[in-house]
Amino acid sequence: MISQEYEFFAPKELAEALAILHRFAGKARPLSGGMTLVPMMTLGVAQPEAIVSLNHIAGLDFIVETPEIIRIGAMTRHRTLETNTLIRRYLPLLSEAASHIGDVQVRHRGTIGGSLSHADPAADYPPIMLVIGARMKIANAAGERWVAARDYFKGLMETDLRPGDLLIEIEAPKLAGRFGTGYQRLHRIEGNFPIVNAAAVIEQGFRSARLALGGIGDRALLVEIEKHLRNGFNDAALDAISDAAYAVAKDAPSDLNGDTEYRRAMARVFAKRAVKLAAAAIPAN
């Protein structure tokens, strides 16, 4: 039960929403799908003075193709990302990750912008954002700015979003033709948050390679793997990559799903699996 009173706004224009967020100076919360905010308010973890619904604002729910990038509106639902042909073709990691979020009801209601704004370190999207080289477009009453994913995630449910800010768009380069991708997650029950997840992107000829892990600290982290692939893709390279994943996971949390050492061991396993999938998916030509 939500016990604290709050003001509710349902603006129809982005500028109006940003003005309300600015007026409340960090004491208002935007509402998109509500899959995270409403439970937090019910538990008393979040107690905003105002709620600003984004559901009546046109122009925040879109997927647009340009010659080199895919643009995604922050109000795009998980289910849309799971099924959209552009996402499945050019950003298959994102489609795969979306398919694992919650259940079908959650995927039809929850949004990518809401998830990335909440920035749970165990969520599916953060490692994906890192390896696909995504950028976040953030707006406030004073203007807009772009932030690279590597700079966006700051800590435990902490992002580059400041009081009055709103994430309105995500963009990423197309990953088609020259790249193989792989996504792996460890979970107890289908629809649960992953205990550990790993995303990998590898370019033809191993000219570039990126790996990111989630669930192993206060935020998703990149793992340096390119240097381990310079002498070819073999068992020695995979062992070195799994060792690197284990090292990056040194601050993995200990909880009911497993202690720190268990998560570090799973980081080894799932990093290797994601990289092997990505390597196998590299186009032949």
Beta strands, then each sheet from edge to edge (+ up, - down):
strand 1: 7-9
strand 2: 28-31
strand 3: 50-53
strand 4: 63-65
strand 5: 69-73
strand 6: 135-140
strand 7: 143-148
strand 8: 153-155
strand 9: 158-159
strand 10: 166-173
strand 11: 179-186
strand 12: 196-203
strand 13: 209-214
strand 14: 221-223
sheet 1: 1+ 3+ 2+
sheet 2: 4+ 5- 10+ 6- 7+
sheet 3: 8+ 9-
sheet 4: 11+ 12- 13+ 14-
end
